[in-house]
Amino acid sequence: MTERIPLVPSAMLGPRFTAAVDLAIRLHRDDVRKGKTIPYIAHLLGVCELVLQDGGSEDEAIAALLHDALEDHPEGITTDEMQREFGAGVLAIVRAARTRWNTTAAA
């Protein structure tokens, strides 16, 4: 059996990242991009990819996966749950991204 070489150092992405991927898939399972038939999870994975390619941290990668969760699926996760499961840093990034997007979109 050939040994698999990990593409990402295992210390960088741990169980919290895996839990975030699972949550994003569960929350956005039936969602599609506006006006398209592309599964919405593709957007979240794409944002996460950009973060990791740019040298982002695990918290930033998790926030990329969950950046729409609180707004699009408040029934699936609360701010308290997000902080408890993924940390205050992830919650702060998600909140900041949402605030920045809403401010930019309104301008």
C-alpha atoms as one frame of an Amber mdcrd trajectory, in Angstrom:
protein
   0.000   0.000   0.000   1.336   3.416  -0.963   1.635   5.947   1.837  -0.526
   8.999   1.237   1.179  12.340   1.610  -1.156  14.886   3.193  -1.689  18.002
   1.093  -2.103  20.133   4.210  -0.093  19.645   7.385  -2.335  17.696   9.744
  -1.512  20.064  12.609  -3.065  22.921  10.656  -6.562  21.494  10.234  -7.942
  19.519  13.115 -11.238  18.176  14.383 -12.818  21.654  14.585 -12.256  22.083
  10.852 -13.823  18.692  10.126 -16.793  19.607  12.341 -17.172  22.903  10.456
 -17.195  21.114   7.084 -19.829  18.702   8.390 -21.943  21.557   9.777 -21.704
  23.617   6.583 -22.789  20.620   4.517 -25.686  19.883   6.872 -26.903  23.498
   7.026 -26.599  24.233   3.304 -27.496  20.770   1.980 -30.520  22.012   0.021
 -29.218  25.480  -0.868 -28.145  26.579  -4.348 -26.428  29.721  -5.636 -28.862
  32.515  -6.531 -30.239  32.000 -10.014 -28.208  28.827 -10.559 -28.318  25.118
  -9.873 -24.843  25.013  -8.306 -24.907  23.686  -4.735 -24.214  26.517  -2.287
 -21.593  24.442  -0.489 -19.364  24.982  -3.554 -19.211  28.694  -2.688 -18.295
  27.980   0.928 -15.593  25.509  -0.065 -14.263  27.999  -2.623 -13.986  30.762
  -0.028 -12.258  28.326   2.326  -9.827  27.376  -0.439  -8.915  31.020  -1.013
  -8.305  31.532   2.702  -6.029  28.494   2.936  -4.151  29.362  -0.262  -3.466
  32.786   1.207  -1.985  31.227   4.366  -5.037  31.682   6.562  -5.349  30.073
   9.966  -7.663  27.253  10.945  -9.997  29.809  12.560 -10.112  31.781   9.312
 -10.781  28.636   7.273 -13.590  27.618   9.623 -15.086  31.107   9.457 -14.956
  30.900   5.655 -17.024  27.711   5.794 -19.516  29.177   8.259 -19.664  32.809
   7.145 -23.318  32.543   6.057 -24.542  30.050   8.665 -25.900  32.491  11.256
 -27.773  34.594   8.730 -28.985  31.893   6.339 -29.716  29.147   8.877 -30.290
  30.591  12.361 -32.317  27.479  13.145 -29.184  25.380  12.662 -26.701  27.203
  14.886 -26.787  30.119  17.306 -24.000  32.546  18.089 -23.545  30.869  21.486
 -23.252  27.436  19.849 -20.796  28.728  17.258 -18.605  30.231  19.958 -18.782
  27.092  22.099 -18.039  24.700  19.202 -15.556  26.747  17.188 -14.269  29.500
  19.491 -14.614  33.224  19.990 -12.143  33.920  17.171 -14.282  32.162  14.569
 -17.423  33.929  15.778 -15.670  37.311  15.627 -14.533  36.688  12.040 -18.032
  35.560  10.967 -19.590  38.642  12.562 -17.003  40.972  11.025 -17.469  39.457
   7.558 -21.231  39.860   7.806 -20.956  43.453   9.043 -18.485  44.345   6.290
 -20.661  42.735   3.591 -23.844  44.454   4.810 -22.052  47.827   4.977 -20.550
  47.399   1.494 -23.810  46.159  -0.031 -25.736  49.102   1.400 -23.287  51.703
   0.021
